[in-house]
Amino acid sequence: MQSPDPNTSGKRPTADSPLPRVALPPSSVPTGAAAPSLEAVALLPLIDAAVLDELEDELAGSGLAQRFARDYAAMWDQRLSRLGAAVDSQDEDSALDAVISLKISSAMVGGVRLARLAELLEAMIRKGDFVEGQALMVGVALDGARTVSELQSTYILENG
């Protein structure tokens, strides 16, 4: 299920909101250092299949992990549109809401690279750097589409 090619593969939440059993993969930079670079992010796999395998195990094979993955894929266009509109209009609250949602949901389906891109975008939004954020949206759109495609071909179809 895991791709052998690492390149294919009420309250608004905050960056430090506790999320039980949902964690981003370990960062490639030391704590306290700057966010991971785009170059480092590009080396991450699109999908870490072990994340979905673990979720499926935790849910006792109930099929909920697969449904979550299907819903994630089906909502991709809507998520991208919402995030893009918020970044383009420089609406910090809406952009943070959308990018944090993308970061968390991507991490939950094993979308390692997209979760890290969302993390970078979140840092830009928090700094008010919407020009760089708009530039990063190109990568988010591209890697998001690749993530959904790989998720569909390596997890959804395989387990459906």
C-alpha positions, -999 to +999 in steps of 0.1 A: +000+000+000+029+024+006+044+038-025+080+030-031+086+064-047+088+090-019+077+117-043+044+100-052+034+091-024-176+272+182-139+279+188-115+282+160-087+257+164-052+270+170-018+256+161-014+242+196-049+228+201-047+194+217-058+168+192-059+133+206-043+107+182-038+133+155-002+143+150+018+156+122+048+135+113+080+146+130+093+179+116+126+178+098+137+209+117+147+212+154+121+226+178+124+264+179+138+266+144+121+281+114+093+262+096+105+235+072+117+248+039+098+241+007+128+220-004+125+198+026+087+195+022+091+185-014+112+155-003+083+141+019+060+114+005+026+124-006+009+097+015+022+078+045+000+046+043+009+037+079-012+065+092-044+051+076-035+016+086-031+028+122-065+046+120-081+015+106-067-006+134-078+019+161-113+018+146-113-021+146-116-023+109-150-007+109-145+010+075-146+045+091-110+052+080-119+044+044-150+066+046-129+094+061-104+091+032-133+091+007-148+122+022-114+139+023-109+132-014-145+143-022-140+176-003-107+185-018-120+210-044-142+227-018-113+230+007-089+244-019-115+269-031-123+281+004-086+284+013-077+301-019-105+327-016-095+335+020-058+339+011-066+360-020-089+383+000-064+384+029-090+374+053-068+362+082-095+345+103-110+326+074-076+317+060-064+304+094-096+284+098-093+268+063-055+261+065-057+245+100-086+224+088-065+213+058-034+206+079-053+185+104-074+165+079-043+159+057-024+146+086-052+123+096-053+107+061-015+104+060-011+134+035+024+142+049+035+166+023+003+185+021+001+188+059+036+203+059+027+227+031-004+238+051+019+243+081+041+266+061+011+285+048-003+288+083+029+305+094+028+329+065-008+338+073+000+343+110+027+367+099+003+385+075+024+376+045-004+370+021+018+377-010+040+347-002+009+328+009-007+333-026+025+321-042+025+290-020-011+283-029+002+270-063+021+242-046-008+235-022-031+231-052-007+209-071+003+187-042-033+186-030-044+172-063-015+147-063-023+136-027-060+130-035-050+111-067-026+089-048-050+084-019-077+073-044-054+049-062-035+034-032-061+034-005-096+041-015-097+017-045-074-008-029-096-011+002-130-004-015 
